[in-house]
């Protein structure tokens, strides 16, 4: 084979590997997973602010994915975001006094729901509601509160 032909083939393999790597990255970033065929039960939680949480976001306990966010709606009375979570049935012993919070994972700011188990002897069932929730932390609010408190302390110092 000529050297130009070998060079063309090696460049083609390199480009194909690069496209495959981009495809794997796109699948991981978009949070696409295999369809779950096992049994699940729905648990609800209300939050003041979900700030970037989406359907299909992970639901975790101690860092282990136990389910996915199924739907997000707004309660017309309280104007809170109601998050429906589909939990795998093999995790059917989550105490009813558990708490849920919205956290950020990764460099791209992917949001997920983290459940902190409680200690009650009763467990969550189909359409149970997690009452103890912690909303997503909004960075813009933290910065504005910091700047506002700094300006107030500057005024008091004068």
Backbone as CSV, one residue per row, in Angstrom:
resi,resn,N_x,N_y,N_z,CA_x,CA_y,CA_z,C_x,C_y,C_z
1,UNK,0.823,-1.180,0.000,0.000,0.000,0.000,0.867,1.244,0.000
2,UNK,0.334,2.265,-0.598,1.085,3.507,-0.615,0.897,4.219,0.726
3,UNK,1.831,5.116,1.019,1.775,5.826,2.303,0.574,6.753,2.384
4,UNK,0.141,7.313,1.259,-1.032,8.191,1.296,-2.289,7.400,1.614
5,UNK,-2.367,6.166,1.109,-3.537,5.328,1.382,-3.595,4.953,2.865
6,UNK,-2.442,4.607,3.450,-2.379,4.282,4.879,-2.748,5.509,5.719
7,UNK,-2.292,6.670,5.297,-2.608,7.903,5.998,-4.110,8.201,5.932
8,UNK,-4.723,8.001,4.768,-6.157,8.222,4.616,-6.976,7.279,5.499
9,UNK,-6.574,6.015,5.555,-7.280,5.030,6.390,-7.134,5.378,7.865
10,UNK,-5.952,5.757,8.299,-5.744,6.095,9.713,-6.516,7.362,10.093
11,UNK,-6.592,8.338,9.210,-7.381,9.535,9.480,-8.864,9.174,9.557
12,UNK,-9.328,8.296,8.682,-10.724,7.848,8.710,-11.066,7.147,10.013
13,UNK,-10.182,6.289,10.497,-10.404,5.592,11.770,-10.421,6.602,12.915
14,UNK,-9.516,7.577,12.878,-9.472,8.606,13.909,-10.760,9.424,13.933
15,UNK,-11.273,9.814,12.776,-12.517,10.584,12.694,-13.693,9.747,13.188
16,UNK,-13.744,8.465,12.815,-14.825,7.584,13.276,-14.789,7.433,14.794
17,UNK,-13.600,7.301,15.371,-13.480,7.197,16.832,-13.925,8.492,17.500
18,UNK,-13.612,9.633,16.908,-14.042,10.915,17.450,-15.556,11.059,17.414
19,UNK,-16.192,10.639,16.331,-17.653,10.702,16.233,-18.290,9.772,17.254
20,UNK,-17.725,8.573,17.436,-18.257,7.643,18.436,-18.126,8.223,19.842
21,UNK,-17.015,8.885,20.123,-16.817,9.492,21.444,-17.824,10.619,21.670
22,UNK,-18.094,11.429,20.652,-19.098,12.493,20.781,-20.487,11.921,20.990
23,UNK,-20.795,10.815,20.340,-22.096,10.168,20.517,-22.260,9.657,21.946
24,UNK,-21.236,9.026,22.487,-21.281,8.546,23.873,-21.433,9.729,24.831
25,UNK,-20.717,10.809,24.596,-20.826,11.998,25.435,-22.229,12.590,25.375
26,UNK,-22.806,12.661,24.174,-24.158,13.211,24.024,-25.185,12.370,24.760
27,UNK,-25.052,11.060,24.717,-25.992,10.177,25.419,-25.860,10.352,26.928
28,UNK,-24.634,10.455,27.427,-24.427,10.629,28.862,-24.928,11.980,29.352
29,UNK,-24.700,13.034,28.599,-25.119,14.375,29.004,-26.630,14.510,28.962
30,UNK,-27.273,13.891,27.965,-28.724,14.033,27.832,-29.492,13.117,28.768
31,UNK,-28.798,12.322,29.560,-29.425,11.483,30.578,-30.365,10.441,29.973
32,UNK,-30.024,9.933,28.802,-30.816,8.895,28.152,-30.362,7.547,28.701
33,UNK,-31.316,6.777,29.188,-30.998,5.456,29.698,-31.904,4.441,29.044
34,UNK,-31.607,3.187,29.263,-32.452,2.127,28.720,-33.829,2.199,29.367
35,UNK,-34.838,1.820,28.616,-36.192,1.834,29.164,-36.288,0.841,30.297
36,UNK,-36.902,1.259,31.388,-37.033,0.421,32.570,-38.292,-0.409,32.447
37,UNK,-38.158,-1.701,32.551,-39.321,-2.575,32.375,-39.857,-3.112,33.700
38,UNK,-39.144,-2.851,34.807,-39.573,-3.371,36.098,-40.700,-2.551,36.712
39,UNK,-41.212,-3.047,37.829,-42.293,-2.359,38.534,-41.753,-1.117,39.228
40,UNK,-42.601,-0.093,39.266,-42.263,1.151,39.925,-43.476,1.656,40.688
41,UNK,-43.231,2.541,41.642,-44.327,3.222,42.313,-44.030,4.716,42.313
42,UNK,-45.092,5.511,42.320,-44.974,6.960,42.214,-45.002,7.591,43.604
43,UNK,-44.072,8.500,43.840,-43.997,9.277,45.073,-43.975,10.744,44.662
44,UNK,-44.677,11.591,45.408,-44.758,13.019,45.092,-44.021,13.835,46.142
45,UNK,-43.527,14.994,45.711,-42.899,15.952,46.624,-43.125,17.348,46.058
46,UNK,-43.379,18.323,46.937,-43.603,19.710,46.513,-42.394,20.552,46.888
47,UNK,-41.985,21.418,45.970,-40.824,22.279,46.170,-41.191,23.715,45.830
48,UNK,-40.588,24.675,46.535,-40.777,26.088,46.219,-40.114,26.440,44.888
49,UNK,-38.951,25.837,44.625,-38.191,26.155,43.420,-37.437,24.909,42.972
50,UNK,-37.639,24.501,41.724,-36.922,23.322,41.218,-35.770,23.702,40.306
51,UNK,-35.722,24.918,39.838,-34.595,25.529,39.124,-33.750,24.562,38.293
52,UNK,-34.272,24.094,37.172,-33.500,23.273,36.252,-33.741,21.783,36.338
53,UNK,-34.544,21.334,37.289,-34.873,19.911,37.367,-35.785,19.568,36.194
54,UNK,-35.559,18.415,35.578,-36.330,18.021,34.398,-36.869,16.609,34.564
55,UNK,-37.851,16.287,33.727,-38.327,14.905,33.671,-37.150,14.025,33.264
56,UNK,-37.097,12.823,33.809,-36.035,11.839,33.602,-34.775,12.137,34.411
57,UNK,-34.792,13.188,35.248,-33.648,13.422,36.131,-33.588,12.304,37.160
58,UNK,-32.416,12.043,37.668,-32.219,10.948,38.609,-32.822,11.247,39.972
59,UNK,-33.267,10.200,40.640,-33.678,10.237,42.045,-32.721,9.291,42.757
60,UNK,-32.011,9.801,43.767,-30.974,8.997,44.405,-31.172,8.893,45.911
61,UNK,-30.630,7.826,46.465,-30.479,7.663,47.913,-29.020,7.273,48.127
62,UNK,-28.297,8.055,48.902,-26.885,7.807,49.197,-26.058,7.683,47.921
63,UNK,-26.426,8.444,46.886,-25.684,8.429,45.639,-26.067,7.329,44.673
64,UNK,-26.972,6.434,45.082,-27.413,5.335,44.225,-28.725,5.730,43.565
65,UNK,-28.807,5.604,42.252,-30.035,5.953,41.534,-31.105,4.917,41.828
66,UNK,-32.217,5.382,42.411,-33.321,4.486,42.774,-34.554,4.746,41.928
67,UNK,-34.508,5.780,41.089,-35.655,6.092,40.251,-35.381,7.294,39.381
68,UNK,-36.449,7.783,38.748,-36.361,8.929,37.849,-37.547,9.860,38.089
69,UNK,-37.358,11.130,37.789,-38.455,12.095,37.839,-39.378,11.775,36.669
70,UNK,-40.644,11.551,36.976,-41.607,11.189,35.936,-42.289,12.413,35.347
71,UNK,-42.737,13.341,36.183,-43.443,14.531,35.706,-43.266,15.664,36.704
72,UNK,-43.411,16.886,36.201,-43.347,18.085,37.038,-44.543,18.955,36.679
73,UNK,-45.315,19.328,37.698,-46.479,20.189,37.494,-46.458,21.297,38.539
74,UNK,-47.382,22.248,38.385,-47.522,23.330,39.358,-48.853,23.158,40.072
75,UNK,-48.810,23.171,41.400,-50.035,23.104,42.190,-50.777,24.430,42.037
76,UNK,-52.033,24.404,41.554,-52.753,25.658,41.310,-53.136,26.418,42.580
77,UNK,-53.087,25.765,43.728,-53.452,26.428,44.983,-52.229,27.046,45.654
78,UNK,-51.182,26.240,45.850,-49.994,26.721,46.563,-48.931,27.307,45.644
79,UNK,-49.060,27.084,44.338,-48.088,27.530,43.332,-46.702,26.966,43.587
80,UNK,-46.647,25.779,44.121,-45.391,25.063,44.289,-45.241,24.059,43.152
81,UNK,-44.008,23.694,42.860,-43.743,22.670,41.856,-43.954,21.303,42.495
82,UNK,-44.794,20.478,41.887,-45.047,19.124,42.371,-44.272,18.162,41.474
83,UNK,-43.362,17.419,42.064,-42.500,16.497,41.324,-42.985,15.076,41.573
84,UNK,-43.337,14.368,40.497,-43.707,12.952,40.575,-42.473,12.128,40.266
85,UNK,-42.116,11.248,41.203,-40.920,10.424,41.044,-41.314,8.962,40.933
86,UNK,-40.795,8.283,39.931,-41.023,6.847,39.760,-39.857,6.120,40.419
87,UNK,-40.143,5.431,41.523,-39.125,4.721,42.294,-39.212,3.235,41.958
88,UNK,-38.073,2.603,41.729,-38.057,1.168,41.455,-38.618,0.408,42.651
89,UNK,-39.420,-0.608,42.363,-40.107,-1.336,43.435,-39.149,-2.100,44.345
90,UNK,-37.934,-2.356,43.910,-37.001,-3.053,44.807,-36.541,-2.151,45.948
91,UNK,-36.799,-0.827,45.816,-36.518,0.115,46.903,-37.836,0.492,47.566
92,UNK,-38.537,-0.487,48.094,-39.879,-0.277,48.638,-39.888,-0.080,50.144
93,UNK,-38.730,0.102,50.749,-38.681,0.304,52.191,-38.076,1.664,52.531
94,UNK,-38.549,2.698,51.843,-38.125,4.063,52.138,-39.077,4.607,53.202
95,UNK,-38.577,5.017,54.364,-39.448,5.482,55.443,-40.290,6.698,55.043
96,UNK,-41.494,6.802,55.606,-42.408,7.894,55.261,-41.909,9.257,55.735
97,UNK,-41.030,9.296,56.721,-40.527,10.580,57.202,-39.222,10.993,56.513
98,UNK,-38.955,10.432,55.344,-37.767,10.794,54.569,-37.904,12.220,54.045
99,UNK,-36.773,12.824,53.712,-36.783,14.164,53.139,-36.196,14.115,51.734
100,UNK,-36.558,15.104,50.917,-36.063,15.171,49.546,-35.511,16.563,49.289
101,UNK,-34.405,16.622,48.569,-33.801,17.897,48.205,-33.356,17.859,46.757
102,UNK,-33.250,19.018,46.161,-32.773,19.120,44.777,-31.323,19.581,44.822
103,UNK,-30.455,18.806,44.197,-29.023,19.059,44.223,-28.475,19.151,42.810
104,UNK,-27.236,19.640,42.707,-26.566,19.783,41.419,-25.421,18.793,41.340
105,UNK,-25.322,18.123,40.185,-24.243,17.160,39.978,-23.493,17.511,38.703
106,UNK,-22.220,17.295,38.713,-21.435,17.429,37.498,-21.091,18.864,37.139
107,UNK,-20.250,18.986,36.134,-19.789,20.293,35.687,-20.854,21.052,34.910
108,UNK,-21.782,20.330,34.319,-22.802,20.981,33.501,-24.007,21.422,34.312
109,UNK,-24.019,21.171,35.607,-25.109,21.639,36.453,-26.357,20.793,36.377
110,UNK,-26.212,19.511,36.095,-27.364,18.611,36.033,-28.006,18.505,37.412
111,UNK,-29.320,18.662,37.471,-30.046,18.604,38.742,-30.585,17.198,38.966
112,UNK,-30.688,16.814,40.231,-31.272,15.530,40.606,-31.949,15.668,41.956
113,UNK,-32.811,14.707,42.277,-33.494,14.690,43.562,-32.763,13.695,44.459
114,UNK,-32.350,14.159,45.622,-31.710,13.294,46.604,-32.665,13.044,47.760
115,UNK,-32.868,11.783,48.096,-33.750,11.424,49.208,-32.892,11.012,50.392
116,UNK,-33.171,11.636,51.532,-32.506,11.278,52.793,-33.487,10.442,53.605
117,UNK,-33.206,9.165,53.819,-34.150,8.309,54.548,-34.331,8.749,55.996
118,UNK,-35.557,8.617,56.470,-35.878,8.911,57.862,-35.772,7.645,58.694
119,UNK,-36.497,7.610,59.804,-36.420,6.465,60.691,-37.760,5.865,61.053
120,UNK,-38.821,6.273,60.363,-40.168,5.776,60.690,-40.310,4.305,60.313
121,UNK,-41.165,3.582,61.035,-41.360,2.162,60.715,-42.246,1.944,59.481
122,UNK,-43.005,2.970,59.066,-43.866,2.842,57.882,-43.098,3.294,56.644
123,UNK,-43.500,2.746,55.478,-42.770,3.012,54.251,-43.639,3.741,53.234
124,UNK,-42.974,4.444,52.300,-43.678,5.117,51.217,-44.349,4.087,50.322
125,UNK,-45.540,4.426,49.830,-46.296,3.552,48.935,-46.686,4.346,47.702
126,UNK,-47.453,3.723,46.817,-47.958,4.382,45.622,-48.679,5.676,45.995
127,UNK,-48.321,6.769,45.346,-48.905,8.111,45.536,-48.679,8.704,46.921
128,UNK,-47.676,8.213,47.652,-47.300,8.846,48.918,-46.662,10.199,48.624
129,UNK,-46.618,11.039,49.654,-46.005,12.347,49.487,-44.890,12.533,50.493
130,UNK,-43.748,13.002,50.005,-42.637,13.371,50.880,-42.874,14.818,51.289
131,UNK,-43.056,15.046,52.576,-43.428,16.379,53.055,-42.225,17.265,53.372
132,UNK,-41.124,16.672,53.794,-39.926,17.450,54.112,-39.097,17.621,52.843
133,UNK,-39.057,18.849,52.311,-38.330,19.087,51.070,-37.414,20.293,51.204
134,UNK,-36.375,20.276,50.401,-35.449,21.407,50.320,-35.333,21.774,48.851
135,UNK,-35.693,23.006,48.532,-35.674,23.460,47.147,-34.254,23.633,46.644
136,UNK,-34.166,23.797,45.341,-32.887,24.028,44.693,-32.318,25.370,45.132
137,UNK,-31.012,25.430,45.298,-30.346,26.679,45.657,-30.088,27.450,44.369
138,UNK,-30.578,28.680,44.320,-30.409,29.516,43.134,-29.219,30.434,43.364
139,UNK,-28.206,30.289,42.545,-26.959,31.027,42.728,-27.182,32.541,42.648
140,UNK,-28.059,32.980,41.769,-28.313,34.414,41.629,-28.876,35.010,42.917
141,UNK,-29.765,34.269,43.606,-30.323,34.759,44.870,-29.236,34.857,45.937
142,UNK,-28.355,33.858,45.993,-27.273,33.901,46.976,-26.361,35.094,46.744
143,UNK,-26.042,35.356,45.472,-25.161,36.486,45.165,-25.836,37.804,45.521
144,UNK,-27.127,37.930,45.192,-27.817,39.187,45.511,-27.941,39.383,47.016
145,UNK,-28.184,38.309,47.769,-28.252,38.432,49.226,-26.895,38.845,49.800
146,UNK,-25.827,38.267,49.261,-24.491,38.618,49.719,-24.192,40.081,49.432
147,UNK,-24.486,40.515,48.204,-24.219,41.908,47.845,-25.072,42.864,48.667
148,UNK,-26.346,42.501,48.896,-27.228,43.355,49.687,-26.741,43.444,51.129
149,UNK,-26.311,42.326,51.697,-25.812,42.360,53.075,-24.510,43.143,53.165
150,UNK,-23.681,43.062,52.126,-22.440,43.841,52.127,-22.735,45.332,52.064
151,UNK,-23.703,45.723,51.238,-24.015,47.153,51.126,-24.630,47.674,52.425
152,UNK,-25.425,46.851,53.113,-25.998,47.262,54.401,-24.916,47.397,55.468
153,UNK,-23.962,46.469,55.477,-22.891,46.558,56.478,-21.981,47.751,56.205
154,UNK,-21.796,48.109,54.910,-21.005,49.294,54.573,-21.695,50.564,55.067
155,UNK,-23.024,50.612,54.963,-23.781,51.783,55.408,-23.713,51.909,56.932
156,UNK,-23.738,50.781,57.642,-23.678,50.817,59.109,-22.304,51.240,59.596
157,UNK,-21.250,50.889,58.839,-19.892,51.247,59.237,-19.650,52.750,59.122
158,UNK,-20.379,53.422,58.254,-20.179,54.867,58.061,-20.877,55.614,59.098
